[in-house]
Amino acid sequence: MPNFLFTRRSFITAGCVVAGLGYSGSLAPARAKGLAPTPSMRGGANNYRPGAPIVDRIGNGGFLMHGTVRRAGDGMPLEGQRIQIWAHTTEGHERDLRSHGATLTDANGEFHLEMPQIVPAFGQAHGHLAYDSGAFETVYLRPVMPNSKDTTLSAHFVLQPK
């Protein structure tokens, strides 16, 4: 069993080291420096509808699409950003108006939108998301679900200012 001997001098020295590190910022929370923007995914813009309405839910729900939106470079969460979501679901095809809706990010840059269960289209269960608010470069995502029986799917945006 180790025997640690703390003298008054070693205790004060350790305290000064910790205080010095804290003052210099070494103990400050890590921040995302140089965070690269999210590139648009191939096929992400398929069946995109400009101006899809902001909704509380798409259809009867049962599936949760969620994620985050951050600014490229410093990684700060972006509030009030419009994310459009659409998919091939149990209630409609991704080209149907009723399969489209948009939501806004909260103060933490997070978004959530309930929609009908996503089902496979062209062999894969996948969703479509678009950032299209205008202050940043438009990004289209097409995340594929690991399992078509999953009831959630997440997507994360890092946006580049225009």
N, C-alpha and C positions, 0 to 999 in steps of 0.2 A: 504494500500500500504506500503510495507516494506521501512524502512528508513535505508539505508546503509551509514555509516559514514566512509570514508577512511581518515585516518590520514597519515601523511608522514611516521610515524613509521610502521603502518600496511601495507602500500604499499611496503616499503622496505623489511619487513619481508616476505610478500607473494612472492616477487621477489626472495629472497634468497632461499625460500623453492622450488620454481619451478626450479631455477638454480641448486640446489643441487640434486633434483630428476633427472634432465636431465643429470647431470654429472655422477650419479651412474648407469645410464642405465635404470632406471625405466620408462622413457618416450621413450626409443628406440623401434623401431618396433618389434612386437612379431615374434619370429622364432619358427618353429616347432621342438621342442626338443623331442627326443625319438619317432619319427614317425615310426609306425610299417610298415613292408613290406606288400604289397598286396598279399594275397594268390591266387593261381590259382583257377579258378572256375570249378566246375564239368561240363564236356561237352565242355569246352573251346577249347580243342585241337582237337575236331572233325574236320576232313578234313583239318588239318594244312598241309601246303606244305613248307618244308624247302627251303630257298633260293628264295622265291617269289620276283620278280623284284621290284625295286623302280620305282614308276610310278607317273605321275602328276595327273592322274585320272584313275578310274576303269570304263571301259565302257563309256556310254554316260552321266554319272553323274546325277544330280538332287537331290541327298541325301548327307548330310554332316556328316561324322564321324569325331569326334574331341575329344581332351582330353589333359591331361598333364602327364608328366613323371618326378618324383622327386626321390631323393635318400633317402632311409630309414635312420632314425636317425635325420639328420639335415634338411631334407625337401628341400634341394637345387634343383633347376630345372636342368635337365640334357639335355644338347645340343647334337645333333648328334646321338641320339639313334634311332634304327630301330624298327618301329612298323609295323607288318604285319596285314592286315585287309582282311576279307572275309565274305561273307554272301550269303544267298539265296535271289536273287533279281529278278526284272522284266526281267533281261537279262540273268540269268543263276543260276544254283544251286551252293551251297557252295562247292561242290566237283569239279566244273569246273575250269580249269586254268584261264579262262577269268574273274572269280569272285574273284580272289586273286590279291593283290598288297601290296606294302609296301611304307612307307614314313619315313622321318627323323624328329626328333624334332628340333625346332628352339632354339635360345638363351634363351628363357623363358621356355624351356621344353615343349612347346606346339606342337601339331601335328594337321593337318587337311588333310582329303582326301575325295574328292568328288567321289561318286559311284552311281550306279543305285538305285532306290527305293528298300529298303528292304521289303520283303513280308513274311508272315507267313510260317514257315516250322515246321512240327510236332506240329501245333496248336499255335505257338508263333512267333511273329516277333522279331528277335534277330540278333545281329551281333557277329562276332568273332574277337578278337584281340590278338596278341601275341607280347610280347617283346622277341626278340631273337638275340640281338646283341652280346652277349657273355661275356661282362664285369660284368654282374649282373646275378642273378638267373633268369631263364626263367619263365615267367608268362603268363598264358593263361586266357583270360576273355571272358565271354559270356553274355553281358548285354542284357536284355529283354526290348523291347520298351513298354512304357505305353500304346501307341495307335499305331496300325499298319499303321495309316495314317500320323504319325509324319514324318518330313523330316530331322530330325537331331537325332543323338545319341551320347552321350559322354561317355567316359571311362577314368579312371584315374589310373595311375600306380605309386606305391611307390616301388622302387627296392632295393633289398638287394645285396650288393657286394658279389662276389664269394669268 
